[in-house]
Amino acid sequence: MLYEFAMTPDLFDSSVNNTDNAGTILIQLLRGLAENGLLANLHKDRWVRHIEQRIDSLTPPLKDQIKSCLTTLDNRHRLVRHPKCMSGNPSSDLDWLNLALESHQRIAFHAIFLSHDLIEKCGQKNDAFVEFLNSLNSQKWLEVSGKHTHQVEKTVNGFRQVLAPILRHAKSLSLVDAYMNYHELRFFNTIKLCSELMGQRGHARLSGRIHIHAEGAKQKPNTRTIQEHLNVWEQNLLPLVQQDGHRFKVFLWENQTDSQTMYDSYILTDQCGVFLHRLDCRTYSQANITEWNLLDEDARTRSLANYDPASSPFILIGEKEIQ
């Protein structure tokens, strides 16, 4: 649903982008990544700085398009940092490829795009390698390009498979479900899983912020006050704070009369958004199969705004921060 790729810097050189077709391929790859991909910003964040220097040799129109694509990826937090090279700055394209392979060994990329010359020069065979000029017709690209819907088994293991890449580099997460509550394990399974997976990127773990949005009237048991519900939320979430290091905040909402109702469910991060039926999952197998749909960026932004107290169509009736 959210796939991580690496690119070697030689793809941005005039020696590789010496035809209109090559430039078109590069732009299509970058635009595709902005839809449902992540791009490894190797050597902490120096990969993108290195790219900015190398594209100076390209034609002005291609250079401008590349800059625009990289800006879009950056604005969507899709340029994700990887560890700094411990032996100093990479001095060749082969050094950059070896750095990508180090990250690939920790957590596998969906693919590594590189030129034919670099494939020949490295003397290695790797299933992740995709030769640049044939990349748009490669199996690795075709199996994910434009794929916005994913079937998910409603179990902890089923959710884990899809959530791990979604939450690996995320710094903020909003879980939205009117029916979500601390009383039913099927909902708390998802919260625990998200807390466990968030920031697990294969090296220094990222600590982040998790917001939970639910409807006050649907909290269980219904004999408790809103403040009592928030206090029990805190009791249940504190062990996760201590275990995983994230900050939580619980928001309880009420629908306004004759207005939009809190009905749809979402997983919203600083990188992507997912629309789904319900956020509950179970520990046993043979559960129902559901569909998750990746939102476009405008829809992700609008959905987040619905759960911002300053712009929400709902009434905030209680909130509590747990850290």
C-alpha positions in Angstrom: 0.0 0.0 0.0 3.0 2.3 0.7 6.1 1.0 -1.0 9.7 2.1 -0.4 12.2 2.4 -3.2 15.8 3.5 -3.6 17.4 5.2 -6.6 21.1 5.6 -7.3 22.3 9.1 -8.2 23.5 8.3 -11.7 19.9 8.2 -12.8 19.9 12.0 -12.5 23.0 12.5 -14.7 22.9 13.7 -18.3 24.9 10.6 -19.2 21.9 8.5 -18.4 19.2 11.1 -19.1 20.5 11.8 -22.6 17.2 11.2 -24.4 13.6 12.5 -24.0 12.5 9.0 -23.3 14.9 8.6 -20.3 13.7 11.9 -18.9 10.1 10.8 -19.2 10.8 7.6 -17.4 12.4 9.4 -14.5 9.5 11.9 -14.1 7.0 9.1 -14.3 8.8 7.2 -11.6 9.0 10.2 -9.3 5.3 11.1 -9.9 4.4 7.5 -9.2 6.3 7.5 -5.9 4.4 10.6 -4.9 1.2 8.6 -5.1 2.0 5.5 -3.1 5.7 5.4 -2.5 8.6 6.4 -0.3 12.0 7.3 -1.6 15.1 6.5 0.5 17.1 9.7 1.3 20.3 7.9 1.9 23.3 9.1 4.0 20.9 10.8 6.5 19.6 13.4 4.1 22.6 14.0 1.9 21.3 11.9 -1.0 18.8 14.6 -2.0 21.5 17.3 -1.7 23.8 15.3 -3.9 21.0 14.9 -6.5 20.4 18.7 -6.5 24.0 19.2 -7.6 23.9 16.5 -10.3 20.8 17.7 -12.1 22.6 20.9 -13.0 23.8 19.2 -16.2 20.3 18.4 -17.4 18.1 20.6 -19.7 16.2 23.3 -17.8 12.7 21.8 -18.4 13.8 18.4 -17.1 15.7 20.0 -14.2 12.6 22.0 -13.2 10.3 18.9 -13.4 12.7 16.9 -11.2 12.8 19.7 -8.7 9.1 19.9 -8.6 8.7 16.1 -8.1 11.3 16.2 -5.3 9.5 19.1 -3.6 6.2 17.2 -3.8 7.9 14.1 -2.2 9.4 16.3 0.5 6.2 18.1 1.3 4.4 14.8 1.7 7.3 13.5 3.9 8.0 10.7 1.4 11.8 11.4 1.3 12.7 9.2 4.3 16.1 9.4 6.0 18.4 6.4 6.2 21.6 6.1 8.3 24.7 8.1 7.6 27.6 6.2 5.9 30.0 5.5 8.8 33.1 5.4 6.5 32.5 9.0 5.2 30.7 10.6 2.3 30.1 8.3 -0.7 32.5 9.2 -3.4 31.1 7.2 -6.3 27.8 5.8 -7.6 29.0 2.4 -6.5 29.4 3.8 -2.9 25.8 5.1 -3.1 24.6 1.6 -4.3 26.4 -0.1 -1.5 24.8 2.2 1.0 21.4 1.4 -0.5 22.2 -2.3 -0.1 23.1 -1.8 3.5 19.6 -0.4 4.1 18.1 -3.1 2.0 19.6 -5.7 4.3 18.0 -4.1 7.3 14.5 -3.8 5.8 14.0 -4.7 2.2 13.2 -2.0 -0.4 10.5 -2.9 -2.9 13.0 -2.1 -5.6 16.3 -0.3 -6.2 16.4 1.6 -9.5 19.8 1.9 -11.1 21.4 2.2 -14.5 22.6 -0.7 -16.7 26.2 0.5 -16.4 26.0 0.4 -12.6 24.5 -3.1 -12.6 27.4 -4.2 -14.7 30.0 -2.4 -12.6 28.8 -3.7 -9.2 29.1 -7.3 -10.3 26.2 -8.3 -8.1 22.8 -9.9 -8.7 20.0 -8.8 -6.5 16.3 -9.5 -6.9 15.6 -5.8 -5.9 17.6 -4.4 -8.8 15.5 -2.8 -11.6 17.3 -1.4 -14.6 16.2 2.2 -15.1 15.4 2.3 -18.8 13.1 -0.7 -18.5 11.7 0.2 -15.1 8.2 1.3 -16.1 7.6 -2.2 -17.6 9.2 -4.1 -14.8 7.2 -6.5 -12.7 8.3 -4.6 -9.5 6.8 -1.3 -10.8 3.7 -2.7 -12.5 2.6 -4.6 -9.4 2.4 -1.4 -7.3 2.0 1.4 -9.8 -1.4 3.0 -9.2 -2.5 0.3 -6.7 -4.6 2.2 -4.2 -6.8 -0.6 -2.9 -5.6 -3.5 -0.8 -7.4 -6.5 0.6 -6.7 -7.1 4.3 -7.6 -9.9 6.7 -9.1 -8.5 9.8 -6.7 -10.1 12.1 -3.6 -8.8 14.0 -1.3 -10.6 11.5 -3.3 -9.3 8.6 -3.2 -5.7 9.9 0.5 -6.1 10.8 1.5 -6.9 7.2 -0.1 -3.7 5.8 0.6 -1.4 8.7 4.3 -2.0 9.0 5.3 -0.1 5.9 2.7 2.5 6.5 3.9 3.3 10.0 7.7 2.6 9.6 8.7 6.2 8.9 5.6 8.0 10.2 6.0 10.7 12.9 2.3 11.3 13.5 -0.8 9.0 13.3 -4.5 9.7 13.7 -6.8 6.7 14.2 -10.4 7.6 13.4 -13.3 5.4 14.2 -16.6 6.4 15.9 -16.9 3.0 17.5 -13.3 2.7 18.8 -13.1 2.2 22.6 -10.8 0.8 25.3 -13.4 -1.8 26.4 -13.4 -4.1 23.4 -10.1 -5.9 22.7 -10.8 -6.0 18.9 -10.2 -2.2 18.8 -7.4 -2.1 21.4 -5.6 -4.8 19.3 -5.2 -2.2 16.6 -4.0 0.6 18.9 -1.4 -1.7 20.4 -0.2 -2.9 17.0 0.1 0.7 15.7 2.1 1.7 18.8 4.4 -1.3 18.4 5.0 -0.7 14.6 5.2 3.1 14.5 8.8 4.3 13.9 10.3 0.8 13.6 12.5 1.6 10.6 15.3 -0.9 11.1 17.7 1.6 12.9 17.2 4.3 15.6 13.5 4.2 16.4 11.4 7.2 15.8 9.1 8.3 18.6 5.9 9.9 17.4 2.4 11.2 18.2 -0.7 9.1 18.1 -4.2 10.7 18.2 -7.3 8.6 18.8 -10.6 10.0 17.6 -13.9 8.3 18.6 -17.5 9.2 19.4 -18.3 9.9 23.0 -21.7 8.3 22.9 -20.3 5.0 21.7 -17.8 4.5 24.5 -18.4 1.5 26.7 -19.7 1.0 29.3 -22.2 3.8 28.7 -22.8 4.4 32.4 -19.5 6.4 32.7 -19.1 10.1 32.2 -16.8 11.5 29.5 -14.2 12.3 32.0 -14.3 8.8 33.4 -13.9 7.4 30.0 -10.9 9.6 29.4 -9.4 8.5 32.7 -9.7 4.8 31.7 -8.3 5.5 28.3 -5.2 7.0 30.1 -4.9 3.9 32.3 -4.9 1.6 29.3 -2.6 3.7 27.1 0.1 4.5 29.8 1.7 1.0 29.4 2.0 1.6 25.7 3.7 5.0 26.3 6.2 3.4 28.6 6.8 0.5 26.2 7.0 2.3 22.8 7.7 5.9 23.7 5.0 7.6 21.7 2.7 10.4 22.9 -1.0 9.7 22.8 -4.0 12.0 22.8 -7.6 10.9 22.9 -10.4 13.0 21.4 -14.0 12.2 22.1 -16.5 13.8 19.7 -20.3 14.4 19.3 -22.2 14.9 16.1 -23.9 18.2 15.5 -27.7 18.1 14.9 -28.5 18.0 11.1 -24.9 18.0 10.2 -22.2 15.6 9.0 -22.0 12.4 11.2 -18.8 10.7 12.4 -19.2 7.6 10.2 -16.1 6.8 8.1 -12.9 5.3 9.6 -9.4 6.4 8.7 -5.7 5.8 9.4 -4.0 9.1 8.8 -0.3 9.7 9.1 2.0 12.6 8.1 2.8 10.6 4.9 -0.4 9.0 3.7 -4.1 8.4 4.5 -6.1 5.2 4.4 -9.9 4.8 4.3 -11.4 1.6 5.7 -14.6 0.2 7.1 -13.7 -0.3 10.8 -10.4 -0.2 12.8 -11.0 -3.4 14.8 -9.0 -6.6 14.3 -9.0 -10.0 16.0 -6.4 -12.4 17.2 -7.8 -15.5 15.5 -7.4 -16.4 11.9 -10.2 -16.9 9.3 -11.6 -13.5 10.0 -13.4 -11.4 7.4 -11.5 -9.8 4.5 -11.9 -6.1 4.2 -10.6 -3.4 1.8 -8.3 -0.5 2.6 -8.1 2.4 0.1 -5.2 4.8 -0.1 -6.4 8.4 -0.2 -5.0 11.0 -2.5 -3.2 13.9 -0.8 -6.2 16.3 -0.9 -8.5 13.7 0.7 -5.9 13.0 3.4 -5.7 16.7 4.2 -9.5 17.2 4.3 -9.9 14.2 6.5 -7.4 15.4 9.0 -9.1 18.8 9.1 -12.3 17.1 10.1 -10.6 16.1 13.4 -8.9 19.4 14.1 -10.9 21.2 16.8 -10.4 24.5 15.0 -12.1 23.2 11.7 -14.1 20.1 12.7 -17.8 19.7 11.8 -18.1 17.8 15.0 -18.3 19.0 18.6 -15.3 18.1 20.8 -16.6 17.0 24.2 -13.5 15.7 25.8 -9.7 15.2 25.2 -6.8 13.9 27.2 -3.1 13.7 26.5 -1.1 10.8 27.7 2.7 10.9 27.7 
